[in-house]
Amino acid sequence: MVFFMAANPDHVFKALSDPTRRALFERLTRDGEQTVHALTERAGVSQPMVSKHLAALKRAKLVQHRRDGRETHYRAEPLALGPLVDWMNVYGAFWRDRFDQLEQLLERME
């Protein structure tokens, strides 16, 4: 059985607030495990910047890494999106309730 340490919500939100980090996470989620070299080729930023972005994603537990010789391989950890999903569920319920109240008010006004 594998246990997953919950991600810090602040780290998740901060990590995903940057478009380059979001793109790296999305690429790893879509294309699977990749090396830093492969990620750098399409990132549009330097390798040191890719490494800094990956460090932020690691802090948020959004990616895991493994060493294989001189290469570091990264893979996405979508379960770490849990705090974001929870937050969206709370506000989704809030807005559904507000729209239901608005609909009821408009029906009464007819």
Secondary structure as GFF3:
##gff-version 3
##sequence-region A 1 110
A	DSSP	alpha_helix	9	16	.	.	.	ID=ss1
A	DSSP	alpha_helix	19	31	.	.	.	ID=ss2
A	DSSP	beta_strand	34	35	.	.	.	ID=ss3
A	DSSP	alpha_helix	36	43	.	.	.	ID=ss4
A	DSSP	alpha_helix	47	59	.	.	.	ID=ss5
A	DSSP	beta_strand	63	68	.	.	.	ID=ss6
A	DSSP	beta_strand	71	76	.	.	.	ID=ss7
A	DSSP	three_ten_helix	78	81	.	.	.	ID=ss8
A	DSSP	alpha_helix	82	109	.	.	.	ID=ss9
###
